[in-house]
Amino acid sequence: MDDASVPLVGEFKYPVDRPDGPVVCSSRRVSVAGEPGMTKQIMRAAPDDAPSPPAAHATCFVHYDMWQRNETHAEVWSTRRESEPHQLVLGDATSTRDAHEAAVKDSSEGTKETSEGNERALNEGSERVFFSPPPPLDARRKHHVALDACLSTMRVGERALFVVPARLAYGELGSFSFPAVPPSCELVADVELIGAKSAAEQPERRADMLYEERMARVRGHRESGNERYRAGDIVAATNEYQMALSFLTDDMLMQLFGDHLAEANAEKLPAHLNLAACFLAERRFKEAIDQASRALSVDRTSAKAYYRRGRARQALGQDDDARKDLLEALRHSPGGEDAAALRALRELETEDIKAARARKKTFGGLFGHEREADDDSSSSSSEDADDDEDEEESDPRRFAEREARSARRSARANKRAACVRDAEARMNDVDEADANVSSSSKDTTGGSPSFVAGGLVSRLFKTLGFGGRR
């Protein structure tokens, strides 16, 4: 605790035996001033130009996961699992709790006084008075008091791990409804402050906004995210896309239909796609897979979603799933062909070849005669090639033909490389809203799955150099 020899910002990960959390962090654990029993570890520092912690009554946009701090490590709440950042007004939950506790106290005292007064009224024969206690707090919002305490110590862009005492969450009684929390249970909270708006900047609560106002906010945040992404500020772009999604809640989408639903999906799709691109750039591959999958839930024909999910799975070593995604990216690309997806597939095939060679080398002693035969054939092929080169050097015409073939191969290779670079730039670039987004599974390439599967091998070999004459 408060050990200055430990770095203030450290690495964090989900334990192998607890892949669903809570997360663990190697940074310095510091106590939070004014909150006994509460500690903080910085998982990712805020940018240098980030403003100071938000003031009271600021509207905060936050992602968080909470777990019980006991042997069960049960999840209490997660906004990341739903990919829906939470919006809250800083200090409102604390004020509501304090007012409720005061009302309970007044109720207790009032009940006692009312009981005495009713006893006198009964003796005197006059009318009795009844005092009703205040309604209980919403159990789903009790942990917002803990969020108030956490966010008051954070700057925009910061992500931190907190240990929260029970008094700031579900108290001595706990919660026996949803979420279920045992009595006097501390919580572990992974909190990320995505954005904050002052009362002047955010005059209305999200729930009170009209459809048009929400869509305007979504477009503004997405366009700002695109500008930041293309400027190379990936962290800021990520926050902007998450802010955009915070206005496209499931509750709102369930009430839309027709053109309004199509317009909302046209904004939701690029927000998820662009988040997948950001997470790929930050090497947050599991989150990239999640965002690409959410994009596919909006449009099952999105080549970029399949490509980005395939790339993320490839980075995690999930080669079979990555290959399926890249094949789907090919299928839904214009004309059923895309240089970026083909290159990714070639990388997968190359990795498979290397793995096969490594296995052969490892177990070569079991098949020594086969290895010797391979060595003999390769050495004879090398000798034949050397003889051919000697003959060509002695014949100027053949030498010139060989140089011309080499130049043509080099030109084709350069052209292919430029094509791949352009395709990868297109696949990795952020997206704008598309008014023609559809959630149908219609094949937009005009080709059937059997055509794509049948033509893939030839394209891989002919286009990317696995075989054939050049």
ZIGI-V899904 format. One record per pair of residues at least 24 apart in sequence whose C-alpha atoms are under 6 Angstrom apart, sorted by sequence separation. I is the first residue (numbers start at 1). J is the second residue. D is the distance in whole Angstrom. If there is no record, write none. Layout:
i: {I & I}
j: {J & J}
d: {D & D}
//
This chain:
i: {62 & 163 & 61 & 163 & 61 & 107 & 143 & 162 & 218 & 269 & 303 & 2 & 60 & 142 & 162 & 285 & 1 & 2 & 60 & 161 & 1 & 59 & 161 & 303 & 59 & 160 & 241 & 303 & 58 & 160 & 301 & 57 & 58 & 159 & 9 & 10 & 57 & 159 & 214 & 9 & 56 & 158 & 56 & 158 & 157 & 156 & 157 & 156 & 156 & 194 & 93 & 94 & 93 & 91 & 90 & 340 & 339 & 340 & 339 & 340 & 53 & 53 & 53 & 52 & 76 & 50 & 336 & 335 & 46 & 334 & 46 & 45 & 332 & 44 & 44 & 43 & 43 & 69 & 42 & 69 & 41 & 68 & 69 & 41 & 67 & 40 & 67 & 40 & 66 & 39 & 66 & 304 & 39 & 65 & 38 & 65 & 38 & 64 & 64 & 37 & 63 & 62 & 62 & 62 & 61 & 61 & 60 & 60 & 59 & 59 & 58 & 299 & 58 & 299 & 58 & 298 & 300 & 274 & 85 & 270 & 84 & 267 & 266 & 266 & 266 & 266}
j: {86 & 187 & 86 & 188 & 87 & 133 & 169 & 188 & 244 & 295 & 329 & 29 & 87 & 169 & 189 & 312 & 29 & 30 & 88 & 189 & 30 & 88 & 190 & 332 & 89 & 190 & 271 & 333 & 89 & 191 & 332 & 89 & 90 & 191 & 42 & 43 & 90 & 192 & 247 & 43 & 90 & 192 & 91 & 193 & 193 & 193 & 194 & 194 & 195 & 239 & 144 & 145 & 145 & 148 & 148 & 420 & 420 & 423 & 423 & 424 & 152 & 154 & 155 & 155 & 179 & 156 & 445 & 445 & 157 & 445 & 158 & 158 & 445 & 158 & 159 & 159 & 160 & 186 & 160 & 187 & 160 & 187 & 188 & 161 & 187 & 161 & 188 & 162 & 188 & 162 & 189 & 427 & 163 & 189 & 163 & 190 & 164 & 190 & 191 & 165 & 192 & 192 & 193 & 194 & 194 & 195 & 195 & 196 & 196 & 197 & 197 & 438 & 198 & 439 & 199 & 439 & 441 & 430 & 246 & 431 & 246 & 433 & 433 & 434 & 435 & 437}
d: {5 & 6 & 6 & 5 & 5 & 5 & 4 & 6 & 4 & 5 & 4 & 6 & 6 & 6 & 5 & 5 & 5 & 5 & 5 & 6 & 6 & 6 & 5 & 5 & 4 & 6 & 6 & 6 & 6 & 6 & 6 & 5 & 5 & 6 & 5 & 6 & 5 & 4 & 6 & 6 & 5 & 6 & 6 & 6 & 6 & 5 & 6 & 6 & 5 & 5 & 6 & 5 & 5 & 6 & 6 & 5 & 5 & 5 & 6 & 5 & 6 & 5 & 5 & 6 & 6 & 6 & 6 & 6 & 5 & 6 & 4 & 5 & 6 & 6 & 5 & 5 & 5 & 5 & 4 & 5 & 6 & 5 & 6 & 5 & 6 & 6 & 5 & 5 & 6 & 6 & 4 & 6 & 5 & 6 & 5 & 5 & 5 & 5 & 4 & 6 & 5 & 6 & 5 & 5 & 5 & 5 & 6 & 4 & 6 & 5 & 6 & 6 & 4 & 4 & 5 & 5 & 6 & 5 & 5 & 5 & 6 & 5 & 5 & 5 & 6 & 6}
//
